[in-house]
């Protein structure tokens, strides 16, 4: 049993607003809005990460294109509302937000730490170029008996290590949230460009269960 559910899933992002906020839904009079945050990588490319934020945390009229924000929250999964598409939707649920100036420090702008349980056997593979990769699906507990199902990808020695892990193992991972585009071939022959989100793992550790 994990001691503190609030600590299972922590995210810190610094980036620029990439589009205007769109109304998502309302709960007991509290409105929630979505927008994309463009977060710089060390390679000078960007990850465009979806954000879900309450209007009580920040007035949507202040979420202007191009402003720099620091967001702390959790990476969450939601079931698609489209009955024809059963995939999970992923976004960062903002708990704290700060508007930053252009010159403020933005080192380490993308950090995530998760404590969860492996819910599918990790899939290890080697690319044609010889790079070792492992896909992990992690179930992370949150309040009210809910869980988030979060895709992770590990590399090299971390990828090799996951081959020894089993469904139900409790692990902790550190890394960053990344976005990537891919093309999906539709039944009508058309090609649709999609965006996938996942955690790129920089470090992971198996949490040993103490015998009592």
C-alpha positions as CSV (number, residue, x, y, z in Angstrom):
1,X,0.0,0.0,0.0
2,X,1.4,3.4,-1.0
3,X,1.6,5.8,1.9
4,X,0.7,9.1,0.3
5,X,-1.3,9.0,-3.0
6,X,-0.5,12.7,-3.6
7,X,3.2,11.9,-3.9
8,X,2.7,9.1,-6.4
9,X,2.5,11.4,-9.4
10,X,4.3,14.8,-9.6
11,X,5.0,16.9,-12.6
12,X,6.8,20.2,-13.1
13,X,6.7,21.9,-16.5
14,X,7.9,25.2,-17.8
15,X,6.9,26.3,-21.3
16,X,5.0,28.7,-23.5
17,X,1.3,28.6,-24.3
18,X,0.9,27.2,-27.7
19,X,-2.8,27.9,-28.4
20,X,-5.9,29.5,-26.8
21,X,-7.6,27.7,-23.9
22,X,-10.7,25.7,-24.9
23,X,-13.6,24.9,-22.4
24,X,-13.6,21.2,-21.4
25,X,-16.2,20.7,-18.8
26,X,-17.7,22.0,-15.5
27,X,-17.9,20.3,-12.1
28,X,-20.0,21.9,-9.3
29,X,-19.6,25.3,-11.0
30,X,-15.9,25.0,-11.5
31,X,-14.9,25.3,-15.1
32,X,-12.0,23.4,-16.6
33,X,-10.1,24.4,-19.8
34,X,-7.5,22.8,-22.0
35,X,-4.5,24.1,-23.9
36,X,-1.1,23.0,-25.1
37,X,2.2,24.0,-23.5
38,X,5.3,24.0,-25.7
39,X,8.2,22.7,-23.5
40,X,11.8,23.0,-24.7
41,X,14.0,19.9,-25.0
42,X,17.8,19.9,-24.6
43,X,17.9,19.2,-28.4
44,X,16.2,22.5,-29.0
45,X,13.0,20.8,-30.2
46,X,9.8,21.0,-28.4
47,X,7.2,18.8,-26.7
48,X,3.6,20.0,-27.0
49,X,1.9,18.8,-23.8
50,X,-1.8,19.1,-23.1
51,X,-2.8,20.9,-19.9
52,X,-6.1,20.8,-18.0
53,X,-6.6,23.7,-15.7
54,X,-9.4,25.1,-13.5
55,X,-10.6,28.6,-14.0
56,X,-10.3,29.0,-10.2
57,X,-6.5,28.5,-10.5
58,X,-6.0,30.9,-13.4
59,X,-8.5,33.1,-15.3
60,X,-8.6,31.7,-18.9
61,X,-8.4,35.2,-20.2
62,X,-4.9,35.4,-18.8
63,X,-3.7,32.3,-20.7
64,X,-2.4,34.2,-23.7
65,X,-0.6,32.8,-26.7
66,X,3.2,32.8,-26.1
67,X,3.3,33.6,-22.4
68,X,5.6,31.4,-20.3
69,X,4.1,29.4,-17.5
70,X,5.4,27.1,-14.7
71,X,2.9,24.3,-14.0
72,X,3.0,21.8,-11.2
73,X,0.5,19.0,-11.1
74,X,-0.1,15.3,-12.1
75,X,-0.1,13.4,-15.4
76,X,-3.5,11.8,-15.7
77,X,-5.4,9.5,-18.0
78,X,-9.1,9.9,-19.0
79,X,-11.4,7.6,-21.0
80,X,-12.3,9.0,-24.4
81,X,-15.8,10.3,-24.6
82,X,-16.0,9.2,-28.2
83,X,-17.7,5.8,-28.2
84,X,-15.9,4.9,-31.5
85,X,-12.5,5.5,-29.9
86,X,-11.7,3.7,-26.7
87,X,-8.2,5.0,-26.2
88,X,-7.0,6.8,-23.0
89,X,-6.6,10.6,-23.2
90,X,-3.6,12.0,-21.4
91,X,-3.0,15.4,-20.0
92,X,-1.3,17.3,-17.1
93,X,-3.8,18.3,-14.4
94,X,-2.6,21.6,-13.1
95,X,-2.5,22.0,-9.3
96,X,-0.3,25.2,-9.2
97,X,0.5,27.7,-11.9
98,X,2.8,30.7,-12.1
99,X,3.2,33.2,-15.0
100,X,6.9,33.7,-15.7
101,X,8.8,36.4,-17.4
102,X,10.8,35.8,-20.5
103,X,14.2,36.1,-18.7
104,X,13.3,33.8,-15.7
105,X,15.3,30.6,-15.2
106,X,13.8,27.7,-17.1
107,X,16.4,24.9,-16.5
108,X,15.0,21.4,-16.2
109,X,11.6,22.5,-17.6
110,X,10.1,19.0,-17.8
111,X,10.2,16.6,-14.9
112,X,8.0,13.8,-13.8
113,X,8.2,11.3,-10.9
114,X,5.8,8.3,-10.7
115,X,5.2,5.5,-8.2
116,X,3.0,2.8,-9.6
117,X,2.4,-0.8,-10.6
118,X,3.2,-2.6,-13.9
119,X,-0.1,-3.6,-15.4
120,X,1.1,-5.2,-18.6
121,X,4.3,-7.3,-19.2
122,X,6.9,-4.8,-20.5
123,X,7.6,-5.1,-24.2
124,X,11.3,-5.2,-25.0
125,X,12.5,-4.6,-28.6
126,X,15.6,-3.6,-30.6
127,X,15.3,-1.1,-33.4
128,X,16.9,-1.7,-36.8
129,X,19.7,0.7,-35.7
130,X,20.4,-1.5,-32.7
131,X,18.8,0.8,-30.0
132,X,17.2,-1.1,-27.1
133,X,13.7,0.1,-26.1
134,X,11.1,-1.2,-23.6
135,X,7.4,-0.1,-23.4
136,X,5.8,-0.1,-19.9
137,X,2.2,0.6,-18.9
138,X,2.1,1.9,-15.4
139,X,-1.0,2.1,-13.1
140,X,-0.7,5.0,-10.7
141,X,-3.1,5.3,-7.8
142,X,-4.8,8.6,-7.0
143,X,-7.6,9.7,-4.7
144,X,-11.1,8.3,-4.6
145,X,-10.0,4.8,-5.6
146,X,-9.1,5.9,-9.1
147,X,-6.0,5.1,-11.1
148,X,-4.1,6.6,-14.1
149,X,-2.7,4.3,-16.8
150,X,0.4,5.9,-18.1
151,X,2.6,4.7,-21.0
152,X,6.4,4.8,-20.3
153,X,9.3,4.1,-22.6
154,X,12.8,3.2,-21.4
155,X,16.1,2.9,-23.2
156,X,19.4,1.0,-23.0
157,X,20.2,-0.6,-19.7
158,X,16.9,0.5,-18.2
159,X,15.1,-1.2,-21.1
160,X,17.1,-4.4,-20.5
161,X,16.3,-4.3,-16.8
162,X,12.5,-4.2,-17.5
163,X,12.7,-7.7,-18.9
164,X,13.0,-9.1,-15.4
165,X,9.9,-7.1,-14.2
166,X,6.5,-8.7,-13.8
167,X,2.9,-7.6,-13.8
168,X,2.1,-6.3,-10.4
169,X,5.6,-5.1,-9.6
170,X,5.7,-1.7,-7.8
171,X,8.3,0.6,-9.4
172,X,9.3,4.2,-9.2
173,X,10.3,6.1,-12.4
174,X,11.8,9.5,-13.1
175,X,11.9,11.2,-16.5
176,X,10.0,13.6,-18.7
177,X,6.8,13.8,-20.6
178,X,7.3,13.7,-24.4
179,X,5.0,14.1,-27.4
180,X,5.5,12.5,-30.8
181,X,3.6,12.4,-34.0
182,X,2.8,9.3,-36.0
183,X,0.6,8.4,-39.0
184,X,-2.4,6.1,-38.7
185,X,-3.8,4.4,-41.8
186,X,-7.6,4.6,-41.8
187,X,-10.1,2.1,-43.2
188,X,-11.0,4.4,-46.1
189,X,-7.4,4.5,-47.2
190,X,-6.6,7.9,-45.9
191,X,-3.7,8.7,-43.5
192,X,-4.3,10.6,-40.3
193,X,-1.6,12.3,-38.3
194,X,-1.9,11.6,-34.6
195,X,0.0,12.7,-31.5
196,X,1.1,10.3,-28.7
197,X,2.2,11.2,-25.2
198,X,4.4,9.1,-23.0
199,X,7.0,9.3,-20.2
200,X,10.6,9.0,-21.4
201,X,12.3,7.2,-18.4
202,X,15.7,8.4,-17.3
203,X,15.8,6.3,-14.1
204,X,13.7,3.5,-12.6
205,X,13.8,1.4,-9.4
206,X,11.9,-1.6,-8.1
207,X,10.2,-1.1,-4.8
208,X,10.7,-4.2,-2.7
209,X,7.7,-5.2,-0.5
210,X,8.8,-5.8,3.1
211,X,7.6,-9.0,4.7
212,X,5.8,-8.5,8.0
